[in-house]
Amino acid sequence: MLRTGDTEAKMEAARTLHNISCNRDHLVLMVLAWAVEPLVEVVRTGSDTGKTAAAGVLRNLAEHNDHHAEMSRAKVIVPLVELLQTGSTEGKTEAAGALQHMSMNDDNELAIMDAGAIKPLVDLLHSGSSEGQCAAAGTLRNLATTDANQVAVAKEGAIAALIALLKTGDVEAVTISAGALRNLSADDENKVTVAKEGGIEALVELLRTGSPDAQTASAEALSNLSADDDNQNTMVSAPGCVEALVELMRTGNERGRTAAAGAIWNLSANSKHDNTVVERAPDCVSALVELVQTGSADGRILAAGALCNISSNTINQKAVASAGGVEALTELLQTGIVVSQTLGK
């Protein structure tokens, strides 16, 4: 019916496939039955209900990377972007969800960008359902992994929209938004924009009160942002920022601890702040020493760099020595990890 039925029949066929497409075995059968191309045609020409159902099936198919090649051959991306621009609220949500999965594949990123997906994704951040906002933020996060895409995504106003979602979204939305801001803030100009839009304060609040995953994403974003001198001033001045980073170094997961150490490293590389960091969080030194001893390879190096920065101020040298920093750094050097190439801002 997807191939030969009238509009009503195609809609019912798409709705039925949507209902059964949550089962992985059924998805495989759909691909083997060459159902992708007729589903794309329904997304192009069907009724609103049919388009939404067909896009929902494509979303479920795209969740599995081994279906992406067949979906690319069926040219799914352009009609999904068109649905993202003109569809119903539900249709836009399903289209964004499918694009989120497709954008996990590097080969699809350029096609999604070329199809003009960024603006309607940003629009969906403003006006979509909660599910649609999550899918839009997730797609933007996935796309913002290259220099060119970071610039293009920011140009369409994504940064302000993501920061707004940080403040109003549900747990999933704020976590994904923080991840998108993490990727976008790898670009130097975007670092400035995030700060101007109030992103640092919003990320600090998330660092203090968010879920563990949200705290990790927030720390990673703040680590990127802290490479900018002006942002360092904002972060050191932000109530609770340094304290929350130090707390995450102690209690976070491996990625969170590493990101928090990266932010402390950058902040302490500024001679105006090396002692301020310790003053704001007196247990900073002991947390860094602990991370040198127990962290991942990257975490140990970043913590060592932060201790190096902090101990450049004679006021802090005794605290570093008293916390066992000399022994921890000596042990790190003996492991063969190359610290000297990483130390610095």
C-alpha positions as CSV (number, residue, x, y, z in Angstrom):
1,M,0.0,0.0,0.0
2,L,2.9,2.3,0.6
3,R,3.8,2.1,-3.1
4,T,0.4,1.8,-4.9
5,G,-2.3,2.9,-2.5
6,D,-4.1,6.3,-2.4
7,T,-3.2,9.0,0.1
8,E,-5.4,7.4,2.8
9,A,-4.1,3.9,2.3
10,K,-0.5,5.1,2.4
11,M,-1.2,7.0,5.6
12,E,-2.7,3.9,7.2
13,A,0.3,1.8,6.0
14,A,2.7,4.3,7.4
15,R,0.9,4.4,10.8
16,T,1.0,0.6,11.0
17,L,4.7,0.5,10.2
18,H,5.2,3.2,12.8
19,N,3.5,1.1,15.4
20,I,5.6,-2.0,14.7
21,S,8.9,-0.2,14.0
22,C,9.9,-0.2,17.7
23,N,10.8,-3.8,17.3
24,R,14.3,-4.2,15.9
25,D,13.5,-7.4,14.0
26,H,10.6,-5.6,12.2
27,L,13.0,-2.7,11.2
28,V,15.3,-5.2,9.5
29,L,12.3,-6.7,7.6
30,M,11.3,-3.2,6.5
31,V,14.8,-2.5,5.0
32,L,14.8,-5.9,3.3
33,A,11.4,-5.2,1.9
34,W,12.6,-2.0,0.4
35,A,10.2,0.1,2.5
36,V,12.5,3.1,2.9
37,E,11.9,4.7,-0.5
38,P,8.1,4.6,-0.3
39,L,8.3,5.9,3.3
40,V,10.3,8.9,1.9
41,E,7.7,9.4,-0.7
42,V,5.0,9.6,2.0
43,V,7.1,12.2,3.9
44,R,7.1,14.2,0.6
45,T,3.6,13.9,-0.5
46,G,1.3,12.4,2.1
47,S,-1.2,13.9,4.4
48,D,0.0,15.5,7.7
49,T,-0.8,12.4,9.6
50,G,0.9,10.2,7.0
51,K,4.0,12.4,6.9
52,T,4.3,12.2,10.7
53,A,3.9,8.5,10.8
54,A,6.4,7.9,7.9
55,A,8.9,10.2,9.6
56,G,8.4,8.3,12.8
57,V,9.3,5.0,11.1
58,L,12.4,6.7,9.5
59,R,13.3,8.0,13.0
60,N,13.2,4.4,14.4
61,L,15.2,3.1,11.5
62,A,17.8,5.8,11.8
63,E,18.4,4.9,15.5
64,H,20.5,2.0,14.2
65,N,23.6,3.0,12.2
66,D,23.5,-0.1,10.0
67,H,20.4,1.3,8.3
68,H,22.0,4.7,7.4
69,A,23.5,3.6,4.1
70,E,20.1,2.4,2.8
71,M,18.4,5.6,4.1
72,S,21.1,7.7,2.4
73,R,20.5,5.9,-0.9
74,A,16.8,6.7,-0.5
75,K,17.7,10.4,-0.1
76,V,15.8,10.8,3.2
77,I,17.5,14.0,4.4
78,V,16.0,16.6,2.1
79,P,12.3,15.6,2.7
80,L,12.9,15.3,6.4
81,V,14.3,18.9,6.5
82,E,11.3,20.0,4.4
83,L,9.0,18.4,7.0
84,L,11.0,20.1,9.7
85,Q,10.2,23.4,8.0
86,T,6.5,23.0,7.1
87,G,5.1,20.0,9.1
88,S,2.8,19.8,12.1
89,T,4.3,20.0,15.6
90,E,4.3,16.2,15.7
91,G,5.8,15.9,12.2
92,K,8.6,18.4,13.0
93,T,9.4,16.4,16.2
94,E,9.7,13.1,14.2
95,A,11.8,14.7,11.5
96,A,14.1,16.2,14.1
97,G,14.4,12.9,15.8
98,A,15.3,11.1,12.6
99,L,17.9,13.8,11.7
100,Q,19.4,13.6,15.2
101,H,20.1,9.9,14.6
102,M,21.3,10.5,11.0
103,S,23.7,13.2,12.2
104,M,25.6,10.7,14.3
105,N,27.1,9.6,11.0
106,D,29.8,11.9,9.7
107,D,28.9,11.2,6.1
108,N,25.4,12.6,6.7
109,E,26.5,15.9,8.4
110,L,27.2,17.7,5.2
111,A,24.0,16.6,3.6
112,I,22.0,17.8,6.6
113,M,23.8,21.2,6.6
114,D,23.4,21.6,2.8
115,A,19.7,20.8,3.1
116,G,19.2,23.9,5.2
117,A,18.4,22.2,8.5
118,I,20.0,24.6,10.9
119,K,17.4,27.4,10.9
120,P,14.3,25.1,11.3
121,L,16.2,23.3,14.1
122,V,16.8,26.5,15.9
123,D,13.1,27.5,15.4
124,L,12.1,24.2,16.9
125,L,14.2,25.0,20.0
126,H,12.0,28.1,20.5
127,S,8.6,26.7,19.7
128,G,8.6,22.9,19.6
129,S,7.3,20.4,22.1
130,S,9.6,19.2,24.8
131,E,10.4,16.1,22.7
132,G,11.0,18.3,19.7
133,Q,13.3,20.6,21.5
134,C,15.4,17.7,22.7
135,A,15.7,16.3,19.2
136,A,16.6,19.7,17.8
137,A,19.2,20.3,20.4
138,G,20.6,16.8,19.9
139,T,20.9,17.3,16.2
140,L,22.6,20.7,16.7
141,R,25.0,19.1,19.2
142,N,25.9,16.3,16.7
143,L,26.4,18.8,13.9
144,A,28.6,21.2,15.9
145,T,31.7,19.0,15.9
146,T,33.5,20.7,13.0
147,D,34.9,24.2,12.8
148,A,32.7,25.2,9.9
149,N,29.5,23.8,11.4
150,Q,30.2,25.5,14.7
151,V,30.2,28.8,12.9
152,A,27.2,28.0,10.8
153,V,25.1,26.8,13.7
154,A,25.9,29.9,15.8
155,K,25.1,32.2,12.9
156,E,21.5,31.1,13.0
157,G,21.1,32.1,16.6
158,A,21.4,28.6,18.2
159,I,23.5,29.8,21.1
160,A,20.8,32.1,22.6
161,A,18.1,29.5,22.0
162,L,20.2,26.7,23.7
163,I,20.9,28.9,26.7
164,A,17.2,29.7,27.0
165,L,16.5,25.9,27.0
166,L,19.1,25.5,29.7
167,K,16.9,27.6,31.9
168,T,13.5,26.2,31.0
169,G,13.9,22.7,29.7
170,D,13.4,19.3,31.3
171,V,16.3,17.2,32.6
172,E,17.0,15.6,29.2
173,A,16.7,19.0,27.3
174,V,19.2,20.8,29.6
175,T,21.7,18.0,29.4
176,I,21.6,17.9,25.6
177,S,21.7,21.7,25.4
178,A,24.8,21.8,27.6
179,G,26.4,19.3,25.3
180,A,25.6,21.4,22.3
181,L,27.1,24.5,24.0
182,R,30.1,22.4,24.8
183,N,30.7,21.7,21.1
184,L,29.9,25.2,20.0
185,S,32.2,26.8,22.5
186,A,35.2,25.1,20.9
187,D,35.1,28.0,18.5
188,D,36.7,31.2,19.9
189,E,34.1,33.6,18.7
190,N,31.4,31.4,20.1
191,K,33.1,31.5,23.5
192,V,32.5,35.2,23.5
193,T,28.9,34.9,22.3
194,V,28.0,32.3,25.0
195,A,29.3,34.6,27.7
196,K,27.4,37.6,26.2
197,E,24.2,35.6,26.2
198,G,24.5,34.7,29.9
199,G,25.6,31.2,29.1
200,I,28.3,31.0,31.8
201,E,25.9,31.8,34.6
202,A,23.4,29.3,33.3
203,L,26.0,26.6,33.0
204,V,27.3,27.3,36.5
205,E,23.8,26.9,37.9
206,L,23.4,23.6,36.0
207,L,26.8,22.5,37.4
208,R,25.6,23.2,40.9
209,T,22.1,21.7,40.6
210,G,21.8,19.5,37.6
211,S,21.8,15.7,37.1
212,P,25.2,13.9,37.0
213,D,25.1,13.8,33.2
214,A,24.1,17.5,33.0
215,Q,26.9,18.4,35.4
216,T,29.4,16.6,33.2
217,A,28.2,18.4,30.1
218,S,28.2,21.7,31.9
219,A,31.8,21.2,33.1
220,E,32.9,20.3,29.6
221,A,31.3,23.5,28.2
222,L,32.9,25.6,31.0
223,S,36.3,24.0,30.4
224,N,36.1,25.2,26.8
225,L,34.8,28.6,27.7
226,S,37.6,29.1,30.3
227,A,40.2,29.3,27.6
228,D,39.0,32.9,27.0
229,D,40.6,35.5,29.3
230,D,37.4,37.5,29.8
231,N,35.4,34.4,30.5
232,Q,37.9,33.5,33.2
233,N,37.0,36.7,35.0
234,T,33.3,35.9,34.7
235,M,33.8,32.4,35.9
236,V,35.9,33.3,38.9
237,S,33.3,36.0,39.8
238,A,30.3,33.7,39.3
239,P,29.0,32.6,42.7
240,G,29.7,29.0,43.4
241,C,31.5,28.3,40.1
242,V,34.9,27.4,41.4
243,E,33.4,25.5,44.4
244,A,31.2,23.4,42.1
245,L,34.1,22.6,39.8
246,V,36.1,21.4,42.8
247,E,33.2,19.3,44.1
248,L,32.8,17.7,40.7
249,M,36.5,16.8,40.7
250,R,35.8,14.9,43.9
251,T,32.5,13.3,43.1
252,G,31.9,13.3,39.4
253,N,32.3,10.6,36.8
254,E,35.5,10.3,34.9
255,R,34.6,12.7,32.2
256,G,33.2,15.2,34.7
257,R,36.3,15.1,36.9
258,T,38.5,15.6,33.9
259,A,36.5,18.5,32.5
260,A,36.4,20.2,35.9
261,A,40.2,19.9,36.2
262,G,40.5,21.4,32.7
263,A,38.5,24.4,33.8
264,I,40.6,24.8,36.9
265,W,43.7,24.5,34.9
266,N,42.7,27.3,32.5
267,L,41.5,29.5,35.4
268,S,44.7,29.1,37.3
269,A,46.8,29.7,34.2
270,N,45.8,33.4,34.6
271,S,48.2,34.9,37.2
272,K,45.3,37.1,38.4
273,H,43.3,34.0,39.5
274,D,45.8,31.3,40.6
275,N,45.4,32.3,44.2
276,T,41.8,33.3,43.9
277,V,40.9,29.8,42.8
278,V,42.4,28.4,46.0
279,E,40.8,31.1,48.2
280,R,37.3,30.3,46.7
281,A,37.7,26.6,47.3
282,P,40.4,25.8,49.9
283,D,40.0,22.1,49.2
284,C,41.0,22.7,45.5
285,V,44.6,21.6,46.1
286,S,43.7,18.3,47.8
287,A,41.1,17.6,45.1
288,L,43.7,18.1,42.4
289,V,46.2,15.9,44.2
290,E,43.6,13.2,44.5
291,L,42.9,13.4,40.8
292,V,46.6,13.2,39.9
293,Q,46.6,10.0,41.9
294,T,43.3,8.4,40.8
295,G,42.1,10.0,37.6
296,S,42.1,9.0,34.0
297,A,45.3,9.7,32.0
298,D,43.8,13.0,30.7
299,G,42.5,13.9,34.1
300,R,45.8,13.3,35.8
301,I,47.6,15.5,33.3
302,L,45.1,18.3,33.6
303,A,45.2,18.2,37.4
304,A,49.0,18.2,37.3
305,G,48.9,21.3,35.0
306,A,46.5,23.0,37.5
307,L,48.9,22.3,40.4
308,C,51.8,23.6,38.4
309,N,49.8,26.9,37.8
310,I,48.7,27.2,41.4
311,S,52.2,26.5,42.8
312,S,53.7,29.2,40.6
313,N,52.3,31.5,43.3
314,T,54.5,31.2,46.4
315,I,51.5,31.6,48.6
316,N,50.2,28.2,47.5
317,Q,53.4,26.2,47.4
318,K,53.1,25.1,51.0
319,A,49.5,24.0,50.5
320,V,50.5,21.9,47.5
321,A,53.4,20.2,49.4
322,S,51.2,19.6,52.5
323,A,48.5,17.9,50.4
324,G,51.0,15.4,49.0
325,G,51.4,17.1,45.7
326,V,55.1,16.6,45.4
327,E,54.8,12.8,45.9
328,A,51.8,12.6,43.5
329,L,53.5,14.5,40.7
330,T,56.7,12.5,41.1
331,E,54.7,9.3,40.8
332,L,52.9,10.7,37.7
333,L,56.3,11.4,36.1
334,Q,57.4,7.8,36.8
335,T,54.4,6.4,34.9
336,G,55.8,7.7,31.7
337,I,52.8,10.0,30.9
338,V,54.2,13.1,29.1
339,V,53.1,16.0,31.4
340,S,55.4,18.7,30.0
341,Q,53.8,18.7,26.6
342,T,50.4,19.4,28.1
343,L,51.2,22.0,30.8
344,G,50.2,25.5,30.0
345,K,47.0,27.3,29.1
